[in-house]
Structures are given as C-alpha cells and as structure tokens.
Amino acid sequence: MSNNENENKGRTFTLTESKADLVLGVFFLVFSLVLLFAIIPSQVMDVGKGFPNPRSFPNFCGYAMLVLSICMLYQSYRKRGKQGGETVTFTSRGIKMSLLALAVLIVSVVLLQFLPYIPVTIALLAGMMLLLGQRNKFVIAGVSIILPILVYVFFTYGLKLVLP
Amino acid sequence: MLGQGFLTILMPGNLIYLVGGVALGLIMGAIPGLTATMAIALLVPLTLYLSPTQAITMLLGAFNGGTFGGSIAAILLATPGTPAASATVGDGYAMARQGKAGKAIKTALVSSVFGCLTACVLLVLIAEPVAQYALQFGAAEYTILMLFALTIIASASGDSMVKGLMAGAVGLLFGVIGMDPVETIPRLTFGALKLSSGIDIVTMLIGSLALSEILVQIESFHKRKQGALLPPPSCPDDDKFTRKDFKRTWKTMLRSALLGSGIGALPGLGSSLAAWVGYDAAKRASKHPEEFGKGSIEGIAGAEAANNAVCGSNMIPLLTLGIPGDVVAALIIGAFMLQGLTPGPMIFREAAQDVYNIYAGVMVSNIVMAIITLLTVKLFTKISKLQPNVVLPCVCMFCIVGVYALNSSLFDVGIMLAFAVIGYFLQKFHFPPACMLVGFILSPMLEKYFRTAMQMSRGSVSIFFKNPLDWVLWVITAVSLFTILRGKYKRYKAAKAAEKAAEAPAE
C-alpha cells in the first residue's frame, strides 16, 4: 500500500491489482472455510445422508467460493510486480463522508422505530443535504419539509399503505 | 373478433381505465421499492365494480406501465424501480452520465413497446401451441434451463471471470437464506424469524445497486465541482431515438422480444430473468460487446424488449391453461374470478369476446404508455438538472420508504442497508454486480427444480436425459458455455500478445 498526504483529499490508500486480489483471496478463503465448517453445520439442520439435502446447495456455494478464492490467490501471485491493471483507491476523507452518510441512514432507521415518519424524514433529508454541502436554507427547508409530507399523503391516502 | 376488441377498448368508458392503469403503473414502477405487482394488488379490489374488459385491461396496463416505469429510475438514478429493470441500470445510467438520458429513456420505451407488441402478436396467433410446449417443461427441464441461465454469470463477468463467478456464488448463497423448499427448515436465518421467507429481491436490488451507488458517489463528492446530477445533452440527437438507433437495435429488440416471450410463457420464471437473458443475448450477438456496461444502446434494447415481452406472454399459460406464471398472473386470476370468469381452455368458448378485448387492451396499453411517456419525458429528465446534494438524499428517502412499504418492516430496511455496504465493496473491488443479482434470482429456482427432479427420479440423474427436449436444452447450454469460454480465451490471448508487444521495444 502507498500512503500519500494530500491536503484536499486527506490520505489516499491505493491497492494494486495484485494486492487487491490477495486481500480478496484471503477474505473469501477464510469466509468459505467458516461457512463450510461453522456456519452451515450450525445453521442448517442435518436431516440425513440423502442427496440432495438442505445442506447440499449451501455446501456447493461454500466449496465454489473456496475454489475461487484459491484462484484469486493464484492470480495475485501471477500479477505481483506487474504495473497497470485495476487499482482500488480509498481516500480517508471519502471514507469518512460515506461512513457519515451511512450513519445518518442507520440513525434514521433506528429512530423510525420510536418516532413517526414525517419528523424523522425531515431530519434525514436536512442532515444528508447539509452533509453533502447544500447550504441554501430555503432549498434545505423546502425540500426536507414538503417532500416527506407529499410522500406521506400519497402513500397513506393514495396507496393506503401505512408508514411508520 | 380482434377488430371488435379494438373498437371496444377505444370506447371512452373503457379507455379511461386503461389509461389510469398505465399511469399508475408508470408512477409506481418509477419509484424505487414500489413495484408493478404492488400497483396491481392495489387495483384488484377496484375491479369488483368494473366490467371484465375494464378490469383486466386496467390491470395489464398497470403491469406493462410498471415494468417499463422501473427503467426510468434505473436510467436517471441508477436505481431500478422494479426488479425487471435491474439489467437496464448499467447501460442506462452510463448513457445518462454521457448526457444521453433522453435517448436512453426513449430507447427503453421503444424496446418495451416492441417487446410487448411482439408477445401480443404471438399471444393472438399461437397461444395454444405455445401453451402445449410450456406443458412439456417439468422439473428436469426447468433445472437444465436454470443451468443455461447460470452461464449468464460467466458472460456478464467482464474482464475477470474469477470475480464474476465469485459474485455469482455470493448471490447463490444469499438466495439460500430462508426456508428449505423441500424440508421446510430454516437455513442461514440465524434465528431471525423475518428471514424465514428469505431476502426480498427488491430489498437486495435497491441496497446493492442504488444505495451502494449513492455511497460511492458520496465518497467522491469532495473531488468534483458541484454541478447538475447529470450532464446536459451535447447535441439534439442525444435526446432522441433516431432512425439510425432503430437500425442498430431492431434485430436486438426482435431477438430479445422472442426470448422474453418464450420465458414469459413458462410459468415461474418472470420478467427479471427475461431481462437478463435478453441483455446477455444482445451482448453476445453484438458487434461491440465491449461497449456493454458503458452505455450501449443495444444493452438497453435487449433488456427492455425482453422484460416487457413477459407482460404479453404471461397471459399465454394464464388464458389457455389457467396456470398463473407468477405473482402478477395469480393476482389477475383473482380479478378474473371476481368477474365470474375462469381462465383456462373453456374461457375461449364462454367469453371469447372478452378474451379478444383483453388482447386488444394489452396492445393499446403500449400506445397509451408511449404517449404518456413522451409527454412527460422532459419532466423526468429535468431531474438530471438538479444538484446531486438535493437528489441523492431524496433518493435515499424513497429507497427507505419503498422498501418499508413492501412488508411494513424496518427489518427489511436494515437488510437493505447491509446490502448497500456489500454493494459498495463489490463496486470498489470491481466485482460485476450483475453476477450477484443473477445468482440471487436463479438460486431458489435452481435448487427447487433440481431437488424436485431428484425426488421424482429417486436420486437418479437419468431424469435429466430422458426427453429429446432435455437433450436440446443441454446442447444449448453447452454451446452457450463454449462460446463464452472461447470469447474469454481470445481476449486473454489478445491481452497477452499486447503485453509482449509492449515489452519487446524495452528489450
């Protein structure tokens, strides 16, 4: 990985194609082993030795992932040291923005369990617009108040669907 | 009788219900999370007060409009409004980002109308023999058909077959979650009762395609100057579906329409699968397959012609055999029964004129859909002029509300957010999302038919080789796999040759 300081973007992390395949290969190798030897035996009841049985298809998926993860690790080995190819880039600021947006969504969903739809959605829209850089108060107020009310009326009275 | 059917449909009292059905279907299809199925479910109780012609044509208009409407959100917002529009997202949104949103929507419209009309012609001319062909498909034949459909995963995997197959395996695994189809025991539900019925495809689509795309866009927000969501068209032709576009796509539309009609005539498959099969067929037959996923007009034409063809051909098993092919057809059977009609072979004797009125209604619904869309397309494309920091939060809100409305469950919304994170990483690490979606769609069907066939044959695989039809399907599957692998091998050799040529001067 290479770390570059950049005042506008924060730190940038770049994975070469070989490194990305290595990370993915290891991840899926571990995941498929956990799936085959821990998750499936505990989450799928054993109803007998016949084929096919409830475990057959999940096991097929697990073994397919295992084989493919080994292929990925082999690809990573073959590509090591080679230039070009697809890179995977993350910037610290970008990740922070995405995490904040996701956090706003998660908090909204949690609040919908306790509060009604309209106030939560007003807060969601206003919060997301501010996060994404909208600073016009009229646009923020207008969109975040009018749209949830319109949607509420359409769903409740038009479609007869109950919102939280 | 068909002529009389058209005259009946064009009477104002019948036409108004058809137009209302199409309009409602378009609106609900365009809003992520609200599907054509939901539109029909809401309209069925209203049909009690209507005549058979008014009732059924309104429902079919809603189905047709909803199936097409999903492509509008797919093109403008990278959010498939309905599962059937998932195959349109890649090329549709790419075209929109090139300033060709108007062209993309009009291509989808023309293809949808073409597809549905083709299926309607088949419905009128050869419904009976097609229905008899559908009857020959048993569990074994469906299994082989699913295996053929799995080759789409390899075809859609792009440059990295391993990543595509991995995404497909992940999709197959997600499709397993829920109750075992034969033993009825929970699998991979981790004790969550709400997962017993599996993961809803709409929840997964919206999370892994729409919300993940929003997260990726937010990540790169600070890097770009704030402007409109989508660029404006660079020339007038970018807003039109020209004669040149039609010349380029008519064969694709016809091929996909026939494929979609065949798939729609088989109970249990649906418009989502038809869209992907149509898209895949278009890619393989195209002179420029490398453009697919980057804004290919043929990609949109292939997917949309196939998925709307299902709207017409869905009626084949319904009317001729009384077998509902999917949830929509089951709802329509309910509407038939409310009218005192029983779909099946006898309906052609007991209510022949009503049947021809329905045929005419489906055909006219395409014209109505085209008129409504052309009148409102400018309104839709105005969305592209809005700022992303206003549009993206609104799309997030619609995603949450739409998914909640499916089952009135915040748990589904939580699953959607989980898929948003999964889809985000898939995109960042260059996994093709299409492969995961196809795997997810096929997983329950493949397992159900395979295990049913094995039960019928008491564990013997000879059931998959008994009929001539089985051999035909195996040959088609083998040819499909061979052409994909040959194409990949050719591209690999070309890439190797280019690498050697680049290294040679350095030596």
Interface residues (C-beta under 8 A of the other chain):
Chain A: N8 K9 A20 L24 F28 L35 I39 I40 Q43 V44 M45 V47 G50 F51 P52 N53 P54 F57 P58 F60 C61 G62 A64 M65 L68 S69 C71 M72 Q75 E86 V88 F90 T91 R93 G94 I95 M97 S98 A101 L102 L105 I106 S108 V109 L112 Q113 Y117 T121 L124 L125 M128 M129 L132 G133 Q134 V139 V143 L147 P148 V151 F155 L159 K160 L161 V162 L163 P164
Chain B: L34 M38 L42 V162 K163 L165 M166 A169 V170 L172 L173 V176 D180 V182 E183 I185 P186 R187 L188 T189 F190 L211 I214 L215 V216 I218 E219 S220 F221 H222 K223 Q226 Q387 P388 N389 V390 L392 P393 C394 C396 M397 F398 I400 V401 Y404 A405 S408 L410 V413 G414 L417 A420 V421 Y424 K428 F429 H430 S443 E447 F450 R451 M454 G459
